[in-house]
Amino acid sequence: MSASEAAALLGVKLATLYTYVSRGLVRCVPVQGTKENRYARADLERLKVRHDARAGHAAVAAGALRWGEPVIDSAVSRVEAKGLAYRGSHSAVELATKGRAFEDVAELLWSGALPKHRDTTWPAPRAPFPPAALAALLPQGTPPAKVLATLVSLLGARDAVRFAAPPDPELVRARGLLRHLAAWVCAARAPERVAPALRERTVADSLAHAWDARSAHAAASLNQALVLCADHELNVSTFAARVTASSGADLYACVGAAMAALSGAKHGGACDRVEVLLTEVGRPERAKEVVDTYVRRGESVPGFGHRLYPQGDPRTPPLILAARELRPDAKAVRVGSALVEVMRDAGHPAPSMEVGLVMLAEALGLPKGAAATVFAVGRSAGWVAHVLEQREQGHLLRPRARYVGPSSPATD
């Protein structure tokens, strides 16, 4: 749209429109051969919805819960096309590739300050009940992410003071919860490994022990993945955690709500779809054939493309590199690499983080579903951060609905 059309749509002066552009709220592109610019209609319409929402107009119900809305104030992380930053100034990729401990990053997200001394450690909690007892309740072959969802509910039920949430005790509770999540991932398959995994020094060490990872570099690679997964502003699961927190629910309920949202195929379940894709391809030589089939059907290839990163998700390359360095000959690593190359050569979208997580899990010899579980354990740090922030803000997240059903019958 032209500047005058854009300003008219928003009901603002041109100077205000230019302010929106300078703040990065509206994209503009120059018109070749002229001094004029054109303004992105999608950005303008999104701003209009936000304005109408504040004014109480019905338009808020029409679009405010679609992708990109609502906009909630947060200081936890910042997503830009160039990358992801935790607490505004700490690059997630740099923290991961420079080996900062996941615990350090979690403390950064929760407090806003990166610990001065590297490699924070958290006390090792004890199992509140025999791991075999949980295993007995679960169907054989239960995915590890489902195990953790069950675990969180049980831990909450056993915490008699879970509704007491002063900041310091709540952080102690959060640290213990994350330690439990990492150690119990094996409960359905190998409950005997839970207790020794809990005694490991770090969250990444616990994961490596619980899954009996095959490499001496497993803990370091898993730590890197956890750091990259730790937060991504207001994604679906984080929004679920914040909505739940706004009701006054306890930490376990908030994390449980986030895990329920994460299980969907369009969110954490994307890792499972990538696993299926790699199995479908089977051999590197079939990568182009399978990609072409998806394209002919008009379908997107699972695990490729991210709306927030048009040029590619910067969190993905470190994960793929780690997988290739660990086991370049692993079948899934070779197939994943072939898919990435085929998609790149054809000009298709770059791989998302899920591709890197699945390749890394396969390189470490982890069970099916492990990639989604690493995502969940890592993202739990961000969920806690947003729960704490939502409590500080204090308001109830309660959107309105625009009624579109049948009208009441006419009366005389």
Secondary structure, DSSP 8 states (H G I E B T S, - for coil): --HHHHHHHHT--HHHHHHHHHTTSS-EEE-TTSS-EEE-HHHHHHHHHHHHHHHT-THHHHHTTSTT-S----SSEEEETTEEEETTTEEHHHHHHTT--HHHHHHHHHHSS--SSSS--------SS-HHHHHHHS-TT--HHHHHHHHHHHHHHH-TTTT---HHHHHHHHHHHHHHHHHGGGTTT-GGGHHHHHTSSSHHHHHHHHTT-S-TTHHHHHHHHHHHHS--SS-HHHHHHHHHHHTT--HHHHHHHHHHHHTSTTTTTHHHHHHHHHHHH-SGGGHHHHHHHHHHTT---TTB--TT-TT--TTHHHHHHHHHHH-TT-HHHHHHHHHHHHHHHTT---B-HHHHHHHHHHHTT--TTHHHHHHHHHHHHHHHHHHHHHHHH-----------S-------
